[in-house]
């Protein structure tokens, strides 16, 4: 029988300093937590601009996978199971208040697996799960891009958007980025979800209407796959934009997430430094 879940204040303070966790503001007034999981090849920094839009009631936490940015020298995880187990270890002490999970692209599958892993450990479930830019686990079409050449992988990044041509044309930057992308593509392309009981939290499906992976009509068709994964309601929101619609539509996306977490929340207006 699983032991009762009871994170301590000391454990929370220690785990916020975990290499897996990024936090960009103090959380002294927070009553909710939003945990964000990056896309393939992405990092926690992708969500850093969201911090300026968070009200004081919400603590924003980004998950930093190994093998990128300040964790570039660390060994990457072997597969989805190892990745999710390590993320669960890091976030478990931080669940002393209601929380939601947000995952973009590969991150949505990680978020879904994380919700089940936390439940297996006896932790409280998320208030909401936000699945962005990807079909439901078990229905998403996968390929073999992680086995392809750097040129083919670069072309795929260009097709999806989100990576500037200047970065891909720089040999040094390209090598670093493609290393993380190839590793993450291997995880998601070899990922085969096992049978799971449905979650009990609402699932909110978000996508860009021009996403080549999951456009407006395909999103509405495939949303039924996410609906099968919860006993609660499933909602779809389509934004203008491509696979990385989140960047130009940041304020709308964050406002949508906050309203679904708690209708009383509004976006903040803090000024954040312009450094990357």
C-alpha positions as CSV (number, residue, x, y, z in Angstrom):
1,X,0.0,0.0,0.0
2,X,1.3,3.4,-1.0
3,X,2.3,5.7,1.9
4,X,0.4,8.9,2.4
5,X,1.8,11.8,0.4
6,X,3.1,14.6,2.6
7,X,5.9,16.9,1.2
8,X,7.7,19.0,3.8
9,X,8.6,22.6,3.5
10,X,12.3,21.7,3.7
11,X,12.0,19.2,0.9
12,X,10.3,21.8,-1.3
13,X,13.1,24.3,-0.7
14,X,15.7,21.7,-1.6
15,X,14.0,20.5,-4.7
16,X,13.4,23.9,-6.2
17,X,17.3,23.9,-6.5
18,X,17.1,20.6,-8.4
19,X,18.9,20.6,-11.8
20,X,15.6,19.5,-13.2
21,X,13.6,22.5,-12.0
22,X,13.7,26.2,-13.2
23,X,11.9,28.9,-11.4
24,X,12.0,32.5,-12.4
25,X,10.3,34.3,-9.6
26,X,9.6,34.0,-5.9
27,X,6.5,32.1,-4.9
28,X,5.8,33.5,-1.5
29,X,2.2,34.3,-2.4
30,X,1.5,31.3,-4.6
31,X,-1.4,29.0,-4.1
32,X,-1.2,27.1,-7.4
33,X,1.7,25.6,-9.4
34,X,2.1,25.3,-13.1
35,X,4.7,22.7,-14.2
36,X,5.7,23.0,-17.9
37,X,7.4,20.3,-19.9
38,X,9.4,21.2,-23.1
39,X,9.1,19.9,-26.7
40,X,11.7,17.7,-28.3
41,X,15.1,19.4,-28.3
42,X,13.6,22.2,-26.1
43,X,14.5,23.4,-22.7
44,X,12.9,25.0,-19.7
45,X,14.0,28.4,-21.1
46,X,11.2,28.1,-23.7
47,X,8.7,28.9,-20.9
48,X,10.8,31.7,-19.2
49,X,8.8,34.5,-21.0
50,X,5.7,33.2,-19.3
51,X,7.0,34.3,-15.9
52,X,6.3,37.9,-16.8
53,X,2.6,37.0,-17.3
54,X,2.1,35.0,-14.2
55,X,0.0,36.5,-11.3
56,X,1.5,36.1,-7.8
57,X,-0.9,33.3,-7.1
58,X,0.8,31.0,-9.6
59,X,4.3,29.5,-9.3
60,X,5.7,28.7,-12.7
61,X,8.2,25.8,-12.9
62,X,10.0,24.7,-16.0
63,X,11.5,21.2,-16.4
64,X,15.0,21.2,-17.7
65,X,16.0,17.9,-19.4
66,X,19.6,16.9,-19.2
67,X,21.9,17.3,-22.3
68,X,21.1,20.9,-23.0
69,X,22.0,24.5,-21.9
70,X,23.5,24.4,-18.4
71,X,23.1,20.6,-18.3
72,X,24.9,20.0,-21.7
73,X,27.5,17.8,-20.1
74,X,25.1,15.5,-18.3
75,X,24.2,12.1,-19.8
76,X,20.8,12.0,-21.5
77,X,18.0,9.7,-20.2
78,X,17.7,6.3,-21.9
79,X,14.0,6.5,-22.6
80,X,10.5,7.8,-21.7
81,X,10.3,5.7,-18.5
82,X,13.7,6.9,-17.1
83,X,12.9,10.5,-18.1
84,X,9.5,10.5,-16.4
85,X,10.8,8.8,-13.3
86,X,13.5,11.4,-12.9
87,X,11.0,14.3,-13.4
88,X,8.7,12.7,-10.8
89,X,11.5,12.5,-8.3
90,X,12.1,16.3,-8.8
91,X,8.6,17.5,-8.7
92,X,7.2,15.2,-6.0
93,X,8.2,17.5,-3.1
94,X,6.7,20.5,-4.9
95,X,3.1,19.2,-4.9
96,X,2.1,20.8,-1.6
97,X,-0.5,22.9,-3.4
98,X,-2.9,22.3,-6.4
99,X,-1.0,22.1,-9.7
100,X,-1.5,21.8,-13.4
101,X,0.8,20.2,-16.1
102,X,1.5,21.8,-19.4
103,X,3.4,20.0,-22.1
104,X,4.1,21.0,-25.7
105,X,4.6,18.4,-28.4
106,X,6.7,15.7,-26.9
107,X,6.2,17.4,-23.5
108,X,2.4,16.6,-23.7
109,X,3.3,12.8,-23.7
110,X,5.7,13.4,-20.9
111,X,3.1,15.3,-18.9
112,X,0.5,12.5,-19.4
113,X,3.0,9.8,-18.3
114,X,4.1,12.1,-15.4
115,X,0.5,12.3,-14.1
116,X,0.3,8.5,-14.1
117,X,3.7,8.1,-12.4
118,X,2.7,10.6,-9.6
119,X,-0.5,8.8,-9.1
120,X,1.4,5.5,-8.8
121,X,3.5,7.1,-6.1
122,X,0.4,8.2,-4.1
123,X,0.7,11.9,-5.0
124,X,-2.3,14.1,-5.7
125,X,-3.3,14.4,-9.3
126,X,-3.1,17.5,-11.4
127,X,-6.0,20.0,-11.4
128,X,-5.6,20.2,-15.2
129,X,-3.5,18.7,-18.0
130,X,-2.7,20.9,-20.9
131,X,-1.7,19.0,-24.0
132,X,-0.3,21.2,-26.7
133,X,0.7,20.4,-30.3
134,X,0.4,16.6,-30.2
135,X,-2.1,13.8,-30.6
136,X,-2.9,11.6,-27.7
137,X,-0.4,8.9,-26.6
138,X,-1.1,5.8,-28.5
139,X,-2.6,7.7,-31.5
140,X,0.2,10.0,-32.4
141,X,2.0,9.0,-35.7
142,X,5.7,8.4,-35.1
143,X,8.6,8.1,-37.6
144,X,12.3,7.4,-37.7
145,X,13.7,11.0,-37.9
146,X,16.2,10.2,-35.1
147,X,17.9,7.9,-37.5
148,X,18.1,10.4,-40.3
149,X,21.0,12.7,-41.4
150,X,21.6,16.1,-39.9
151,X,20.3,17.7,-43.1
152,X,17.0,15.9,-42.9
153,X,16.6,16.7,-39.3
154,X,17.4,20.3,-39.9
155,X,14.8,20.4,-42.7
156,X,12.2,19.0,-40.2
157,X,13.0,21.7,-37.7
158,X,12.5,24.3,-40.5
159,X,9.2,22.7,-41.4
160,X,7.9,22.9,-37.9
161,X,9.2,26.4,-37.2
162,X,10.6,27.5,-33.9
163,X,14.3,27.3,-34.8
164,X,15.8,30.2,-36.7
165,X,17.6,29.7,-39.9
166,X,20.6,31.6,-38.5
167,X,20.9,29.0,-35.7
168,X,20.7,26.1,-38.1
169,X,23.3,27.7,-40.4
170,X,25.8,28.1,-37.6
171,X,27.8,24.8,-37.5
172,X,28.5,25.0,-33.8
173,X,25.0,25.8,-32.7
174,X,23.5,23.4,-35.1
175,X,25.5,20.5,-33.7
176,X,24.4,21.3,-30.2
177,X,20.7,21.6,-31.1
178,X,20.6,18.6,-33.3
179,X,22.2,16.5,-30.6
180,X,19.4,17.3,-28.2
181,X,16.7,17.0,-30.9
182,X,17.9,13.7,-32.1
183,X,18.0,12.3,-28.6
184,X,14.5,13.5,-27.8
185,X,13.1,12.3,-31.2
186,X,14.5,8.8,-30.3
187,X,12.6,8.9,-27.0
188,X,9.3,10.0,-28.5
189,X,9.6,7.9,-31.7
190,X,10.4,4.7,-29.8
191,X,7.8,5.5,-27.1
192,X,5.0,2.9,-26.9
193,X,2.5,3.8,-24.0
194,X,1.2,0.9,-22.1
195,X,-2.4,0.5,-20.9
196,X,-3.4,3.1,-18.3
197,X,-6.6,3.8,-16.4
198,X,-8.1,7.1,-17.4
199,X,-7.1,10.2,-15.5
200,X,-9.7,12.1,-13.5
201,X,-8.7,15.7,-14.4
202,X,-9.9,17.7,-17.3
203,X,-7.6,17.7,-20.4
204,X,-7.3,20.8,-22.5
205,X,-5.9,20.3,-26.0
206,X,-4.2,23.3,-27.6
207,X,-2.8,23.6,-31.1
208,X,-2.0,25.9,-33.9
209,X,-4.4,25.9,-36.8
210,X,-1.6,25.7,-39.3
211,X,0.5,23.1,-37.4
212,X,1.7,20.6,-40.0
213,X,1.7,17.9,-37.3
214,X,-1.8,18.6,-35.9
215,X,-3.7,21.3,-37.8
216,X,-7.2,22.5,-36.9
217,X,-9.3,19.8,-38.5
218,X,-6.9,17.0,-37.5
219,X,-6.8,18.4,-34.0
220,X,-10.6,18.2,-33.7
221,X,-10.6,14.7,-35.1
222,X,-7.8,13.5,-32.9
223,X,-9.1,15.2,-29.7
224,X,-11.3,12.2,-29.2
225,X,-8.1,10.3,-28.5
226,X,-7.3,12.6,-25.5
227,X,-11.0,12.4,-24.4
228,X,-10.5,8.7,-24.0
229,X,-7.7,9.3,-21.5
230,X,-9.8,11.0,-18.8
231,X,-13.1,10.6,-17.1
232,X,-13.5,14.4,-16.9
233,X,-14.2,16.8,-19.8
234,X,-11.8,17.4,-22.7
235,X,-11.7,20.8,-24.3
236,X,-10.0,21.9,-27.6
237,X,-8.6,25.4,-28.3
238,X,-7.1,26.2,-31.7
239,X,-4.9,29.3,-32.1
240,X,-3.7,30.9,-35.3
241,X,-0.2,29.8,-36.1
242,X,2.0,26.8,-36.8
243,X,3.6,24.1,-34.5
244,X,5.1,26.9,-32.4
245,X,2.0,29.0,-32.2
246,X,2.8,29.5,-28.5
247,X,5.5,32.1,-29.2
248,X,3.5,34.8,-31.1
249,X,0.3,33.9,-29.1
250,X,2.0,33.8,-25.8
251,X,-0.4,36.2,-24.0
252,X,-3.5,34.4,-25.3
253,X,-2.1,31.0,-24.4
254,X,-1.1,32.0,-20.9
255,X,-4.4,33.7,-20.3
256,X,-6.3,30.6,-21.5
257,X,-4.2,28.4,-19.1
258,X,-4.8,30.6,-16.2
259,X,-8.5,30.9,-16.7
260,X,-8.8,27.1,-16.9
261,X,-6.7,26.7,-13.7
262,X,-8.8,29.2,-11.8
263,X,-11.3,31.7,-13.4
264,X,-10.4,34.3,-10.8
265,X,-6.8,34.5,-12.1
266,X,-5.6,37.2,-14.5
267,X,-2.2,37.6,-16.3
268,X,0.4,39.8,-14.6
269,X,2.3,42.7,-16.2
270,X,5.8,42.4,-14.7
271,X,8.7,43.5,-16.8
272,X,11.3,40.8,-17.5
273,X,14.9,41.3,-18.7
274,X,15.4,40.9,-22.4
275,X,18.3,38.5,-22.0
276,X,17.8,35.0,-23.6
